[in-house]
Amino acid sequence: LCGDGTLGAVTLPPAGTGKAVFTKPFFKPDQDPVFDNSVVDRTTGEGWLLTYSGHIFPVQLGATPVIGKPWSITVAAGLPESGTGVQELAWRPGGAQLLALHRASHRLYVLMHPGNYWTQKSNGTEVWVLDGERHTLIRRIKLDDPGYGIGVTQDDKPLLFVIGAGWSGTLSVYDATTGAKLRERKLRGYFGLVPGL
């Protein structure tokens, strides 16, 4: 992701000169930036780039990246589209590792919280499960404790992990398909989840 709102791809052959290709600008970095921890399926190059206001740009990575038409998480949930007004209260993505992907189902898991714009570091109070192909909301999972990081396993019966905030935070485990909470454990220190896609 580049500071001018483009996406760059660099091809480095085993021999010869590398080649850089850039898309046209597709987001406004000074108004609605894209999170740098958006998700990409490394096996297919398919990705989902999430903006601070909750808009998702589908992308196909490769030698020449292709950016798809953006869609709104809040509109998918049947709510008004979230904007970039500083005083506009809306549901917004937030946290440290706020987005996860289940590759086989194309389900996106997003930490969400109610807040004003520029609250993208705020911990999530819900995890929204979205269909990345149909651009629809599947379910909202209310969290007992605010979370700052999420991850999902890649098996047929995936688990959703939510890391709670602070030194006395929690690691909660949910059924990623039904949203049912399965267990929870208290943690000491700070922890992070590495998507490993």
C-alpha positions, -999 to +999 in steps of 0.1 A: +000+000+000+014+034-010+010+068+005-007+082-026-036+058-024-023+032-048-012-004-044+022-014-058+034-049-068+070-057-074+081-087-095+116-100-089+127-126-114+156-150-106+177-131-131+174-098-147+156-066-136+127-063-113+095-046-123+071-024-103+035-019-112+011+005-095-027+007-096-045+039-100-054+056-067-083+038-051-084+052-015-077+085+001-049+080+027-055+113+044-092+109+047-100+071+049-068+051+051-066+013+045-055-008+075-020-022+069-032-055+085-059-063+060-060-099+049-047-117+018-051-154+010-014-162+000-025-193-019-047-174-043-036-138-041-072-128-032-074-101-006-097-078+013-084-043+021-103-026+050-106+012+055-110+030+088-146+038+079-154+001+073-153-001+035-137-033+020-119-032-013-116-067-028-082-072-045-066-098-067-028-096-062-003-106-088+021-091-113-007-066-121-030-061-091-067-056-097-088-036-073-125-044-071-155-023-062-156-014-025-185-023-002-195-012+032-196-034+063-223-013+079-245-014+048-240-052+048-254-052+083-285-031+073-272+001+089-263+035+073-230+037+056-203+049+080-186+081+070-155+100+080-170+128+101-151+132+133-184+136+153-202+109+134-210+080+158-212+047+140-200+011+142-164+010+132-135-015+128-109-012+155-082-030+174-046-042+168-052-074+148-088-066+138-094-087+108-093-125+101-102-147+072-114-182+069-100-191+035-123-219+024-156-201+032-144-166+024-157-155+057-143-123+071-142-117+109-139-080+119-136-065+154-161-037+156-170-010+181-193+020+183-173+052+180-164+084+162-140+085+132-103+081+140-111+055+168-094+027+147-072+016+176-102+012+200-109-024+211-138-042+196-170-050+215-183-073+188-170-095+160-189-092+128-188-122+105-192-113+068-195-132+036-165-119+015-181-129-018-218-119-013-210-088+008-235-098+035-235-099+073-237-135+086-238-128+123-227-104+150-209-120+180-211-099+212-180-101+233-180-104+271-147-084+272-135-059+246-109-075+223-079-061+205-069-091+184-086-120+166-076-151+147-095-180+131-084-215+124-085-229+089-101-263+095-137-275+086-149-266+121-130-233+126-125-217+160-124-179+165-098-166+191-103-132+207-076-116+228-089-093+255-072-060+263-048-052+291-025-071+314-054-089+329-070-097+296-085-129+284-082-154+255-117-164+245-125-192+221-157-192+200-172-215+175-165-195+144-195-209+126-222-205+152-207-177+173-211-198+205-186-191+232-167-223+241-142-213+268-121-185+282-087-182+299-072-153+318-039-141+305-009-122+319+011-098+297+005-088+261-003-113+233-008-111+196-022-133+169-003-139+136-027-146+108-003-169+089-023-169+057 
